[in-house]
């Protein structure tokens, strides 16, 4: 039986295998996880379609293939096993394969020394894909060093992407034999960052083998003339030769840093490796040394003072501008997360004409209802009542009343959606943000929305979202009030035309009318902010939409709650 790369959502045409949970010869049960894949939408686990034995793996870890490609073969009852595939084990044959782009493989090497034969499985650990549109990651910390023993699922290193910072666990138990990417270095998804020796006879490669592999695999094949000296045979390198990542070499080439200069840089990475931060600091210092000193202002040669001049004032204001040197300015390279956020925000700014309106709503009735009924509904419906569920219900009802806000713009055409897929922005510690959406929100009541919101938030934080969860959203709510923020001006989630920001609920003194007389009372007030695309949603429509939400919230009737 062929196991193929599945199609994981709309517009998903390829997938990357990030981990095999089974190896050839392993027995698998139906629905048991065989491997994990990453697409431009989400990472997910793929189960076995039937009981059987995994007879062959055709696509290795780290490789990207099109949807429908056969990635493995499963031998089920009634099928005959295919002939075993011949595996080349000599170093010469392995070297001949270097031209083929392989990023993550499980290699079995047989090494002989006298009459002894030792076997060690080397797993290459790749930079994982951590979310939608994430194409690269930065290693911010290594928790293990070369020769350290690691347990399965024990944290090896931490990475930072434009979505989230997270810890990466070991796929197997073994020994960390090589670290290829240092701290603060940024590499593309799928890049091999380390090698792990697994199995009962896990072992460190010898110095000669490490040196040989670095020359064969890590030194770029073609570089600028400035690095022609690096194209040497392995015999010309000594054990003291340094390893430089492709990123560092690329920066060096761009900034005309010679090989001799590279050798003089003191690295702060693992095993003294030169990191991106190190080479950028070197380049900055080199620029400072080449700058000419600030010329002194010319001295006044002569000053003529009239005897009839009036007495000088006791205080003369300083008119000369203070001079500052470049050493008084700290230059901080922008990290990967901030660069990606910048790109996303600039794209939204340059696409939509943002206009923001704000209104306050008195949700005292809802506040009192939640306090009175939260335990009852937790026991009866297994749902936690929150303000967000009631606000989401009001938004859905208002979108039905003003459907133009449930649209997208395609050139000169308005695509007004008949369905409501309500996006809920979820913050992921420490700096991540993702917007899964409630499919068919227009068909749910308040309890149904509360359950869906809790489910999406939980799966977002445990990385169990599917591609469908984060695609085809039609309107978004972002609740920055959970951090105590009163109100804000959110950026529209492209390609939608509006987003609602929810501030924190405050106790405020307000004027209310009781029996025809005005009086001051303490009420629970929330600020609702609507950012809308003025290309389609003008001020009148935006104001009517906000007013509708306010009226629904303030006129809540507990007896009609469902």
ZIKA-V233326 format. One record per residue. N is the residue number from 1. PSI is psi in whole degrees, -180 to 180 (NA if undefined). D_CENTER is the distance of its C-alpha to the mean C-alpha in Angstrom with 1 decimal. Layout:
# ZIKA-V233326
N PSI D_CENTER
N PSI D_CENTER
This chain:
# ZIKA-V233326
1 131 35.4
2 136 32.6
3 123 29.0
4 162 26.9
5 117 23.3
6 159 22.9
7 118 21.9
8 13 19.0
9 173 19.2
10 134 20.5
11 7 20.0
12 115 18.3
13 -8 20.6
14 166 19.2
15 155 17.2
16 128 16.4
17 120 18.0
18 -16 15.9
19 136 18.7
20 126 22.4
21 -14 23.8
22 157 27.3
23 162 29.3
24 134 32.4
25 -16 35.3
26 142 33.5
27 140 34.8
28 149 32.4
29 155 33.0
30 134 32.2
31 3 28.8
32 140 27.9
33 126 24.4
34 -47 24.9
35 168 21.5
36 144 17.8
37 161 16.2
38 132 12.9
39 -178 13.1
40 1 11.4
41 -46 11.5
42 160 10.9
43 140 11.8
44 164 15.4
45 142 18.6
46 123 21.7
47 164 25.2
48 139 28.5
49 -16 30.7
50 170 33.9
51 147 35.6
52 -159 36.3
53 130 35.6
54 106 32.7
55 -27 35.0
56 140 32.7
57 121 29.1
58 -23 28.8
59 124 25.1
60 166 23.6
61 135 20.3
62 -11 17.8
63 144 20.0
64 128 19.0
65 163 21.9
66 155 22.9
67 134 23.3
68 -10 26.7
69 137 26.9
70 120 28.7
71 -20 26.5
72 167 29.1
73 135 32.6
74 123 33.7
75 112 37.4
76 173 38.8
77 131 42.3
78 -8 44.7
79 144 42.7
80 143 43.9
81 138 41.8
82 163 41.3
83 143 42.5
84 145 40.3
85 134 38.4
86 132 39.8
87 127 37.4
88 133 38.1
89 -15 37.9
90 151 39.6
91 -32 37.7
92 -43 39.4
93 -36 38.2
94 -41 34.6
95 -35 34.8
96 -22 36.1
97 2 32.9
98 -23 30.7
99 -22 30.8
100 134 28.9
101 96 25.0
102 131 24.0
103 -34 20.7
104 113 20.8
105 159 24.3
106 109 26.5
107 133 29.6
108 117 33.0
109 138 35.2
110 121 38.9
111 135 40.4
112 140 44.1
113 103 45.9
114 -125 49.7
115 1 50.1
116 143 46.8
117 124 43.9
118 144 40.4
119 137 37.4
120 133 33.8
121 123 30.6
122 120 27.8
123 129 24.3
124 123 21.8
125 124 18.3
126 159 15.6
127 117 12.1
128 159 10.3
129 119 8.2
130 11 5.6
131 -180 5.6
132 131 7.5
133 11 8.1
134 118 5.6
135 -10 8.7
136 166 8.5
137 156 7.8
138 127 10.2
139 119 12.5
140 -18 13.5
141 137 16.3
142 126 18.4
143 -14 20.2
144 156 22.7
145 168 24.9
146 135 26.9
147 -3 29.6
148 142 28.1
149 141 28.5
150 146 25.5
151 158 25.7
152 135 23.8
153 3 20.6
154 140 21.1
155 128 18.2
156 -47 18.4
157 168 15.6
158 143 12.5
159 160 9.3
160 130 7.0
161 -177 3.9
162 -5 3.9
163 -45 2.4
164 154 4.4
165 136 7.2
166 162 9.0
167 139 12.3
168 121 13.2
169 163 16.7
170 134 19.6
171 -24 20.4
172 169 24.1
173 139 26.6
174 -153 27.9
175 131 28.1
176 111 25.5
177 -19 27.5
178 139 25.4
179 122 22.3
180 -22 21.4
181 124 18.5
182 173 19.2
183 144 17.3
184 7 15.6
185 140 15.6
186 128 12.8
187 162 13.3
188 153 12.4
189 135 11.1
190 -13 14.3
191 135 15.9
192 123 18.2
193 -19 17.5
194 166 20.3
195 137 23.3
196 128 24.7
197 123 28.3
198 171 29.0
199 170 32.2
200 -25 35.4
201 35 36.3
202 138 33.0
203 155 33.9
204 138 32.9
205 155 33.8
206 166 36.6
207 -39 36.2
208 -41 37.8
209 -40 35.3
210 -46 32.3
211 -42 33.9
212 -43 34.7
213 -38 31.2
214 -41 29.7
215 -41 32.2
216 -40 31.7
217 -29 28.0
218 -25 26.4
219 124 28.7
220 145 27.8
221 -40 30.6
222 127 31.0
223 175 30.5
224 159 32.2
225 -26 35.8
226 -20 34.8
227 22 33.5
228 -25 36.3
229 -15 37.5
230 -14 34.5
231 72 35.8
232 162 38.2
233 159 39.4
234 -25 38.1
235 -23 41.6
236 -9 41.3
237 147 38.4
238 165 39.1
239 -13 37.2
240 -4 36.4
241 140 34.4
242 155 30.8
243 134 27.7
244 130 25.5
245 159 22.0
246 -35 21.7
247 -46 19.5
248 -43 22.3
249 -37 25.0
250 -43 23.5
251 -42 23.5
252 -42 27.0
253 -43 28.3
254 -37 27.1
255 8 28.6
256 44 31.7
257 122 31.3
258 165 34.0
259 -38 33.8
260 -39 36.3
261 -39 34.1
262 -43 31.1
263 -26 33.4
264 -12 34.4
265 129 30.9
266 113 30.4
267 144 27.0
268 2 25.1
269 -171 22.9
270 134 23.8
271 31 27.5
272 18 27.8
273 148 25.5
274 123 24.8
275 173 21.2
276 -41 19.7
277 -40 20.7
278 -48 24.2
279 -35 25.0
280 -37 23.8
281 -40 26.1
282 -44 28.9
283 -40 28.7
284 -44 28.8
285 -37 31.8
286 -37 33.5
287 -40 33.3
288 -40 34.8
289 -30 37.7
290 -13 38.4
291 142 38.6
292 145 42.2
293 149 43.5
294 127 44.0
295 141 47.5
296 147 49.8
297 140 51.2
298 140 54.8
299 147 57.5
300 126 60.0
301 -36 63.2
302 147 65.5
303 119 65.5
304 126 68.5
305 125 69.2
306 137 71.8
307 -24 74.4
308 3 74.4
309 147 70.6
310 156 69.7
311 142 68.4
312 145 64.7
313 155 62.5
314 -24 61.6
315 124 57.9
316 117 56.5
317 144 52.8
318 125 50.7
319 -16 49.9
320 137 48.5
321 134 44.7
322 141 43.2
323 134 41.8
324 141 38.4
325 166 37.3
326 -17 33.9
327 -13 33.8
328 0 33.6
329 128 30.2
330 122 27.0
331 118 24.5
332 115 20.9
333 135 18.5
334 130 15.4
335 173 12.3
336 -43 9.2
337 -47 7.3
338 -36 10.7
339 -41 11.5
340 -41 8.8
341 -41 9.9
342 -46 13.3
343 -44 13.2
344 -42 12.3
345 -41 14.9
346 -39 17.5
347 -45 17.2
348 -42 18.0
349 -42 20.7
350 -10 22.3
351 -51 22.4
352 147 23.6
353 98 26.6
354 130 25.4
355 138 28.1
356 133 27.8
357 151 30.4
358 143 30.7
359 152 33.1
360 142 34.0
361 138 34.7
362 109 37.0
363 33 35.5
364 -41 38.1
365 -44 39.4
366 -41 36.0
367 -47 35.5
368 -38 38.9
369 -44 38.3
370 -45 35.1
371 -34 36.9
372 -29 39.9
373 -1 38.2
374 -41 34.9
375 -38 36.6
376 -46 38.5
377 -26 35.6
378 -38 33.6
379 -39 36.6
380 -43 37.5
381 -5 34.3
382 46 31.8
383 140 29.8
384 119 29.0
385 130 30.2
386 163 28.0
387 -35 28.5
388 -37 25.4
389 -40 27.2
390 -38 30.2
391 -41 28.3
392 -40 26.5
393 -42 30.0
394 -37 31.4
395 -46 28.7
396 -46 29.4
397 -36 33.1
398 -34 32.8
399 -34 30.7
400 -31 33.6
401 -36 36.0
402 76 34.2
403 -14 32.4
404 -25 31.7
405 -9 28.7
406 47 27.3
407 172 27.2
408 165 25.3
409 127 26.9
410 94 27.5
411 -116 29.5
412 18 32.7
413 137 32.3
414 125 31.2
415 94 29.5
416 121 30.5
417 135 29.0
418 -17 31.5
419 156 28.8
420 111 26.5
421 102 23.0
422 114 21.9
423 138 18.3
424 112 17.5
425 128 14.6
426 125 13.2
427 134 12.0
428 123 10.0
429 144 11.3
430 -24 11.2
431 13 9.2
432 162 6.7
433 133 8.3
434 151 9.0
435 83 12.5
436 161 14.4
437 151 18.0
438 111 21.5
439 138 23.3
440 39 27.0
441 -27 26.7
442 -14 30.0
443 4 31.8
444 149 30.8
445 -174 32.7
446 -41 31.4
447 -42 31.3
448 -38 29.5
449 -40 26.8
450 -43 26.6
451 -41 26.1
452 -40 23.4
453 -46 21.4
454 -40 21.7
455 -45 20.7
456 -42 17.5
457 -42 16.5
458 -45 17.4
459 -28 15.7
460 -40 12.3
461 -17 12.5
462 10 13.9
463 46 11.5
464 20 14.6
465 152 14.0
466 165 15.6
467 -37 15.0
468 -28 17.9
469 -28 16.5
470 20 14.0
471 157 16.4
472 30 19.7
473 149 19.3
474 -21 22.4
475 144 22.0
476 144 19.6
477 131 20.4
478 126 18.4
479 79 20.1
480 -5 19.7
481 -21 23.1
482 -17 21.9
483 8 21.3
484 2 24.8
485 133 24.1
486 -51 27.2
487 162 26.0
488 -177 23.6
489 83 23.0
490 155 19.7
491 136 18.3
492 137 19.0
493 103 16.4
494 143 17.4
495 25 19.7
496 172 21.2
497 0 24.0
498 156 23.7
499 139 21.7
500 126 23.4
501 135 22.5
502 121 24.2
503 178 25.5
504 150 26.8
505 123 30.2
506 147 33.0
507 121 36.6
508 144 38.5
509 126 42.2
510 159 43.0
511 123 46.2
512 159 47.2
513 124 50.4
514 117 52.5
515 42 55.8
516 -1 56.0
517 145 55.3
518 141 52.3
519 162 51.0
520 132 48.0
521 156 45.7
522 121 42.5
523 162 39.9
524 114 36.2
525 138 34.5
526 138 31.0
527 127 29.9
528 126 28.2
529 129 26.7
530 117 26.4
531 125 24.6
532 156 26.0
533 110 26.4
534 -8 30.0
535 -28 30.3
536 -42 31.0
537 107 31.1
538 180 33.7
539 -37 34.6
540 -50 37.2
541 -40 35.0
542 -41 32.2
543 -41 34.8
544 -38 36.3
545 -46 33.1
546 -42 32.4
547 -38 36.1
548 -44 35.8
549 -44 33.0
550 -47 35.0
551 -39 38.2
552 -42 36.6
553 -43 35.2
554 -22 38.4
555 24 40.7
556 134 39.1
557 112 41.9
558 -34 41.4
559 -19 44.1
560 8 42.2
561 140 38.9
562 NA 37.5
